[in-house]
Amino acid sequence: MRRHRLARPQRRPVFLGCEGDSERAYGALISRLYEEHLRDLYLHVELLKPGGGDPLTLVERACHRIVGNERKRDIRYAVRAVLLDADRRGQTPQRDMRMVELAQSAHLRVIWQEPCHEALLLRHLEGCQTLRPPSSALAMVELRRRWPDYVKGVSAVQLAKRISIREIAWAASVEPSLREFLYAIGFPIR
């Protein structure tokens, strides 16, 4: 007699490209928090190094990885996104324009971190949603002032000690591109 396996529903794959290890840990945290509530999504978090922080290069690399992953795994990402630091935006307007065009044609959401990832993390902390450090260096100073044991490249486990769904919702309330991404994947924020 044959045993029939119960078919598990297919989880929706989502691509999140990351510039560095800190962003990759943040993506892993989002994935972990999402799976605590729902199990219909698989967040594929991928490091896009080397990219040197150049937005066009990182978007090109993300598009290349998306195409390769979709072919290799015979999947189609339901949502595609990339976390980019905004501190390099505007330095070369023609490259920025090409980056925007490429992201749009690839249906790739750009989640801008103003001006950098540490500033985005800062906006997850209570009472810090309106803080807008003008540079990456000042963002790091302000983040360490409010989170003294923070180190660049912190793991998802360490992030989870300070950031929960509530704190992600705080940041999303003032970060439109993050909020749009979270809504697109069905992340449980109000």
C-alpha positions in Angstrom: 0.0 0.0 0.0 1.3 3.4 -0.9 1.5 6.2 1.6 0.5 9.6 0.5 2.3 12.6 1.8 0.3 15.5 2.7 1.3 18.3 0.4 2.6 21.3 2.2 1.5 24.6 0.8 4.2 26.3 -1.2 5.6 29.3 0.6 5.9 32.5 -1.4 9.6 33.3 -2.1 10.7 36.9 -1.5 14.1 38.3 -2.4 15.9 40.8 -0.2 19.3 42.0 -1.4 21.6 43.5 1.2 24.7 45.7 1.0 26.4 44.3 4.1 26.3 41.9 7.0 24.3 44.3 9.1 21.5 44.5 6.5 21.6 40.7 6.1 21.1 40.3 9.9 18.2 42.8 9.7 16.6 40.8 6.8 17.0 37.6 8.9 15.3 39.3 11.8 12.4 40.3 9.6 12.2 36.7 8.3 12.2 35.3 11.9 9.6 37.7 13.2 7.4 37.0 10.1 7.6 33.3 10.6 6.5 33.6 14.2 3.1 34.7 13.0 2.7 33.3 9.4 4.4 30.6 7.5 3.4 31.4 4.0 6.6 33.2 2.9 10.2 32.4 2.5 12.5 35.5 2.7 15.7 34.8 0.8 18.2 37.3 2.2 21.2 37.6 0.0 24.5 39.6 0.5 25.3 41.6 -2.6 29.1 42.1 -1.9 31.2 43.4 -3.3 29.2 46.4 -4.3 31.1 49.3 -2.7 27.9 51.0 -1.8 27.2 52.1 -5.3 23.4 51.9 -5.8 23.6 51.0 -9.5 26.2 48.3 -9.0 24.1 46.8 -6.1 20.9 46.9 -8.1 22.7 45.2 -11.1 24.0 42.6 -8.8 20.6 42.0 -7.2 19.0 41.6 -10.7 21.7 39.2 -11.7 21.1 37.1 -8.5 17.3 37.2 -8.9 17.5 35.8 -12.5 20.1 33.2 -11.5 18.1 32.1 -8.4 14.8 31.9 -10.3 16.3 29.8 -13.0 18.3 27.5 -10.7 15.4 27.0 -8.3 12.5 27.2 -10.8 10.8 29.8 -8.8 9.4 33.3 -9.3 9.9 35.8 -6.5 6.6 37.2 -5.3 8.4 40.4 -4.0 11.9 41.6 -4.8 13.6 44.3 -2.8 17.0 45.7 -2.0 18.2 47.7 1.0 20.4 50.6 -0.1 22.2 53.3 1.8 21.1 56.7 0.6 24.4 58.4 1.4 25.8 57.7 -2.1 22.6 58.7 -3.9 23.0 61.9 -5.9 26.7 61.7 -6.5 26.3 60.5 -10.1 22.8 61.5 -11.3 23.1 59.5 -14.6 24.0 56.3 -12.7 21.1 57.0 -10.2 18.7 57.4 -13.2 19.9 54.1 -14.7 19.6 52.4 -11.3 16.0 53.6 -10.9 15.1 52.4 -14.5 16.7 49.0 -13.9 14.9 48.6 -10.5 11.6 49.5 -12.1 12.0 47.2 -15.1 13.0 44.3 -12.7 10.1 45.0 -10.3 12.7 45.5 -7.6 11.7 47.7 -4.6 14.4 49.9 -3.3 14.3 50.3 0.5 16.3 53.5 1.1 18.2 53.8 4.4 18.5 57.5 5.0 21.5 58.1 5.1 22.7 54.5 6.1 21.7 51.3 7.9 22.6 52.6 11.3 20.3 55.6 10.9 17.5 53.2 10.0 18.2 51.1 13.1 18.2 54.2 15.2 14.6 54.9 14.1 13.6 51.5 15.6 14.4 52.7 19.0 11.8 54.3 21.3 11.5 58.0 20.8 14.0 58.1 17.9 11.6 57.9 14.9 12.1 61.6 13.9 15.9 61.6 14.3 17.6 62.2 10.9 21.4 62.3 11.4 22.9 64.1 8.3 25.8 61.7 7.8 26.7 58.0 8.3 29.3 59.0 10.9 26.8 61.0 13.0 24.2 58.2 12.6 26.7 55.8 14.2 27.4 58.2 17.0 23.7 58.7 17.7 23.0 55.0 17.5 25.8 54.1 19.9 24.7 56.8 22.3 21.2 55.2 22.6 22.4 51.6 22.1 25.9 51.5 23.7 26.7 47.9 23.0 25.8 48.1 19.3 28.5 47.0 16.9 28.5 47.0 13.1 27.7 43.6 11.7 25.5 42.6 14.7 23.7 39.3 14.3 19.9 38.8 13.9 19.9 37.2 17.4 21.5 40.3 18.9 19.1 42.6 16.9 16.1 40.6 18.3 17.1 41.6 21.8 16.3 45.2 21.0 14.0 45.0 18.0 10.6 43.3 17.8 7.6 43.7 15.6 6.6 46.8 17.6 9.9 48.5 16.9 9.8 47.6 13.2 6.3 49.2 13.1 7.8 52.4 14.7 10.4 52.6 12.0 8.0 51.7 9.2 5.7 54.6 10.3 8.4 57.1 9.2 10.2 55.1 6.5 7.8 54.8 3.4 9.9 52.4 1.4 10.3 50.0 4.4 6.6 50.3 5.1 5.7 49.5 1.4 8.0 46.4 1.5 6.5 45.2 4.7 2.9 45.6 3.5 3.9 43.8 0.2 5.1 40.8 2.1 2.2 40.9 4.6 4.4 41.6 7.6 2.2 41.8 10.7 2.3 45.6 11.4 -0.7 47.8 11.8 
